[in-house]
Amino acid sequence: MRPGLAEIASLFLKLGTIGFGGPAAHIAMMEDEVVRRRGWLSREEFLDLVGATHLIPGPNSTEMAIHVGYRKAGVAGLILAGICFILPAAVIVGIIAWAYVRYGTLPQLEIILNSVKPVIIVVVLQAMLVLGKTAIKSSSLAAIAVSSVILGALGVHELVVLLLAAVAGIVVHSSRISVPLFSVELLPIFLFFLKVGSVLFGSGYVLLAFLRADLVERWQWLSAGQLLDAVTVGQVTPGPVFTTATFIGYILAGFPGATVATIGIFLPAFVFVGLSGWLVPQIRRSPRAGAALDGVNAGSLALMAVVTAQLARNAVVDVPTALLAVAAGVGLFVFRLNSVWLVSGAVVAGLIAALTR
């Protein structure tokens, strides 16, 4: 099925608006929409693209959106899918940054987040079960996945885990065949976040340590508290966690700073996907390279499992959150509800809770 640009834009605007929970949740929601409901990609194709996002720097879920747009509508789809996925989050974070600078505190977002977290965990688990049936297609790949889970849980860097998974995939295959407010200029802001987007592998969860070294300790553009607030906003708002850059850019130079920081951190993802997207089908045609991609896919799912387990410990913490998780499970596994409706319902529940306090 080849969707039109309007359908691509509509889907990724929607996902960018209600995509709470970080990269694993975003990818799970994309799988639900792109594979199960629309049939734009097969599970095998989707998994190959997930694996490919782990092999290049930048935000995984944003790159996944760009990959899907590129696969279905060429360069126009690449640009449109990426912008539509990023834009809602950038606008929301920009508004929050304005309120933060004006009033000196963050809006009360934690209540909403606490309602969304349990639902996100169920959505990710459902996607992992579906994708796992495709990715773990042999006992050897199952062993790679289990080993990757153990390494990830022990704190081994995700690139090392994926490299080992790729090598293991090849080995298995071979054996079978024998500063003050508004005082920073725009160009340094753009160049800094362009560098971050160009070299930072993985998800936004590693942003805090990466940004702290330059923004707080080296250049002293931000206080440690401001940086922590920025990362918090990126995590509790929908869409890519890398919109942390939008918040920081606003603190440093108002809306122009927010704009150039957002463009800087996301621009490399468009370039990397555009340069590497055509390689994925070529890799799949080579038996040995395809075996490496199988290993990366198994490792990617294993890393998703580790992140999900970590999130679950912080998501289901009391009776109300446990009930939300159970309700989401029933809606998703029994009634086959669209994950978008489940997340939207959790957001509404959180808003009601916040307003009634």
Secondary structure, DSSP 8 states (H G I E B T S, - for coil): ----HHHHHHHHHHHHHH--S-HHHHHHHHIIIIIIIS-SS-HHHHHHHHHHHTTSSS-HHHHHHHHHHHHHHHHHHHHHHHHHHHHHHHHHHHHHHHHHHHHSS--S-HHHHHHHHHHHHHHHHHHHHHHHHHH--SHHHHHHHHHHHHHHHTT--HHHHHHHHHHHHHHHHHHHT---TT-S-HHHHHHHHHHHHHH--S-GGGHHHHHIIIIIIIS--S-HHHHHHHHHHHHHSSS-GGGHHHHHHHHHHHHHHHHHHHHHHHHHHHHHHHHHTTHHHHHHHSHHHHHHHHHHHHHHHHHHHHHHHHHHHHH--SHHHHHHHHHHHIIIIIS---HHHHHHHHHHHHHHHHHT-
